Amino acid sequence: MNRDVSDLVLLNFNDQAASIAINEGTWEVCTNSQFNGSCERMGPGKHEVLNTALDKRISSLRRLY
């Protein structure tokens, strides 16, 4: 993913991610659509294990910088 997505339902990928790879920048991932719910900022790297608050619960994500 290389763009903001306010609702992963639109991509048939809501509540599916169990890991994240970030190539560059800082991203905010949230458990609810429209960047709401429990959110966490993540930087570059392979995040192969998400914490229990995010594991298969991500519904939106956006690049912060």
Secondary structure per residue as TSV (DSSP state, phi and psi in degrees):
chain	resnum	aa	ss	phi	psi
A	1	M	-	360.0	132.0
A	2	N	-	-128.5	19.8
A	3	R	S	-146.5	161.7
A	4	D	-	-65.1	142.7
A	5	V	B	-135.4	114.8
A	6	S	S	-83.0	-13.9
A	7	D	-	-155.3	104.5
A	8	L	G	-68.4	-9.6
A	9	V	G	-59.4	-36.0
A	10	L	G	-63.2	-22.4
A	11	L	G	-107.3	10.6
A	12	N	T	55.5	39.0
A	13	F	-	-134.2	21.2
A	14	N	T	-69.8	135.8
A	15	D	T	54.7	40.3
A	16	Q	-	-117.3	-30.5
A	17	A	-	-69.0	127.9
A	18	A	S	-111.5	-7.4
A	19	S	-	-156.2	162.2
A	20	I	E	-142.8	137.8
A	21	A	E	-115.5	122.2
A	22	I	E	-113.1	120.1
A	23	N	-	-79.7	-40.4
A	24	E	S	-158.6	157.4
A	25	G	S	82.1	178.8
A	26	T	-	-113.2	131.1
A	27	W	E	-118.3	148.5
A	28	E	E	-109.0	125.7
A	29	V	E	-114.3	138.8
A	30	C	E	-131.8	151.9
A	31	T	E	-81.2	-14.1
A	32	N	E	-120.4	160.3
A	33	S	G	-66.1	166.5
A	34	Q	G	60.4	26.7
A	35	F	G	62.9	39.5
A	36	N	E	-114.1	179.4
A	37	G	E	82.6	-153.5
A	38	S	E	-79.8	122.8
A	39	C	E	-122.0	152.4
A	40	E	E	-142.3	141.9
A	41	R	E	-91.2	137.4
A	42	M	E	-134.3	136.7
A	43	G	-	-101.6	-176.4
A	44	P	S	-56.8	144.9
A	45	G	E	134.8	176.7
A	46	K	E	-96.9	115.3
A	47	H	E	-101.7	83.2
A	48	E	-	-76.2	-21.4
A	49	V	S	-129.3	117.2
A	50	L	-	-88.9	150.4
A	51	N	-	-67.1	164.4
A	52	T	T	-63.0	-24.3
A	53	A	T	-69.1	-25.8
A	54	L	T	-111.1	-22.6
A	55	D	T	-55.9	114.5
A	56	K	T	54.8	35.1
A	57	R	T	-131.9	4.6
A	58	I	-	-76.7	127.9
A	59	S	-	-119.7	-14.1
A	60	S	E	-155.1	154.0
A	61	L	E	-152.6	147.8
A	62	R	E	-150.9	149.8
A	63	R	E	-83.3	130.7
A	64	L	-	-92.0	-44.4
A	65	Y	-	-169.0	360.0
